[in-house]
Amino acid sequence: MPQPNTSINLLALTEHQMVQFVRAQGWPDYRAGQILRWMYRRRVHAIDHMTDLSARDRMVLTDIAVIRRSVCHTVLPSQDGSRKFLLTLDDDLTIEAVLIPDDDRLTLCVSTQVGCMLDCGFCLTGTMGLKRNLKSHEIIDQVLTALDRLNADERITNLVFMGMGEPLANCDALEAAVMCLTNKSWGLGWSPRRIVVSTAGLASRLERVAALGVNLAISLNATTEEQRRVLMPAASEIASLKSLLAACRRFPATPNRRLTFEYVLLAGINDQPADAQRLAMLLRGMRCKVNLIPFNEFPGSRFRRPSDRDILRFQSTLHRSGIDAFVRKSRGRDVLGACGQLGNLPVSHGSVALTPIESRC
């Protein structure tokens, strides 16, 4: 627990830490729930707005604590209605989150690291290297920021941890964030069924995802060990294709849920009929579906997006093998907000000009 004479970031406190904090001020335990509800349910930025605390208590709280949120937000609008948020953290590092509309759904894609510990060749984030893990409140702040900027008729329906970084490499912060997001007493009250955690293959940590009750997506992208080593070198060292699939078969999925496998299609690399046939064999007998993601190009990448004909041929091969396969729509490509495009490129670069609709610093 921070010392009383330091500036405490209330948003960084867990529920247990908040209880300890209010006790240290001589306040009753229920005050912890009050403060947490103000920050998460009502998304206040200032302690003075907590009007069910007395003026004296608010003054005491203001002297020793703050609600520290990210301080600089740039919003990049896509022609398809997606919005990419650039958030500046306390140490001036930048992370990205993307709000994605799709029929009656509005999905927020959330980051868990600044950069990424992995080096998947088809992902712009992987070119950054890992700057650092995000803290749990920095993960949650992306959700709060997006909620602050919704239009009156909008409601976020789904959360996916598929932004910058490998979520299972930052498991403690991920678990703490999910707890706040799903808490129904003072948190945001999200159903775990509306949350997806994606991993590039940290097989030993899949059980921790199961304990959270959220959905699991595995970024597979290869059908042989050699192919996986070329496309995903670091992930391949952590877990071979064989060990990853064995862990997936052990995953304690509930009867009404199934695993999701994500497969980025790269022209001439992993999009051939033989690849589709091998993928069908690898997944045989699993309760699963496959999301096919045509490669989203970014400046400097050596990969290309497959033709529509090759994409549909790949999907048809899986269908004939009895596997549900869906081609994911690419959203936000014009603002580098699509899958694999989040990274450290400037707002204006090369052949892509990104114009923010809002910038708050």
C-alpha positions, 0 to 999 in steps of 0.5 A: 500500500502506498504511503499516505503522503504520496499521490495514490492513483485510486484507479490502480487499487484493487478492491482489497487494496481500496478497502485497506485504503479507506480503513486507513482513513478511518472510514467504513468499508462500504466507502470502498464500494462507493469510490469504485462505483464512481470510477467504473460505473460513472467514469468520473475523472475528479474526486470532487464529483463523488457527491455521496461523499461529504465535502470534508471527505472529498477534501481529504481524498483530494489531498492524498489521491487522484484518479489518473487516466490516460491524458492524451487521446487521438481518435482516427475515424475509418471510412467503415465506421471503426474508430482507432484510439491512441492513448498516451500513458504516464510515461509518454508511451502510446497504446491503441484500441479500436472500436469496431461496428458490425451490424448490431454489435459494437466490439472494442479491441483492447491492448495488453502490452506496449508493443509485443513480446512475440515477433509474428512476421505478419503483425505490425505490433511485433516489429515494435518489440516489447516496451512493457506490460500494461498495468491492469488500470491501463487496460481498463482505461481503454474501455473507460475511454471508449465508453466516454466517447460513445454516441448517445445511441451506441453501446459496446456489446463485446470486448476482445483482447486482441490488440497490441501485445500477447495477453497471456504474457501479462496474465496477472494484469489481464485477470485483474482487469477482467475482474473489474470489467465483470464485477456486478457490484461496482464494476462494469458488469460485463458478462464473461461470455461477451469477452474474448481473450486471444493468445498466439500460443502460450499453452501453459496458461490456457487454464488461467483463461478457463478460470476467468470464464471468458472465451478463448481464441488461439492464433494458429496461422500454421499447419506444420511445425516448420511453417509455424517457426517461420511465421511465429518464431518466438511463439513456436519456441514457447510452445510447439504446434503439437503441444499447443493443440494438445493443450487446446484439446485439454481446455475445459470448454463448457457444453455451450461454448467452443474454441475459436482458432484464428488463421491469418491467410497469407498469399502463397504462404499458408493459403493453399489447398494442402494447408486447408486440408492439414488444418482440418486434420489438426482440428478434427474432433474438436468443438471449435470454429475457425475465423479466417483473417485475410492478411491486412497489409501494412507498410514494409511488410513482405506478405500479401493479401490472398485473392478472394478466390483463394480465400473462399477456396480455403473456407470451402475446404474446411466446410467440406471437412465439417468445420465451421469457418468464417471469413472475418471482415477487415475493419479499419484498414484505412487507419491501420486499425485492422487485425495485425495493423496496430503499431508505432507508425506515425499519424501520417506516413508513406501512402497512408494519411491518417486524420484525427477527428479528435485530439485531447491532451 
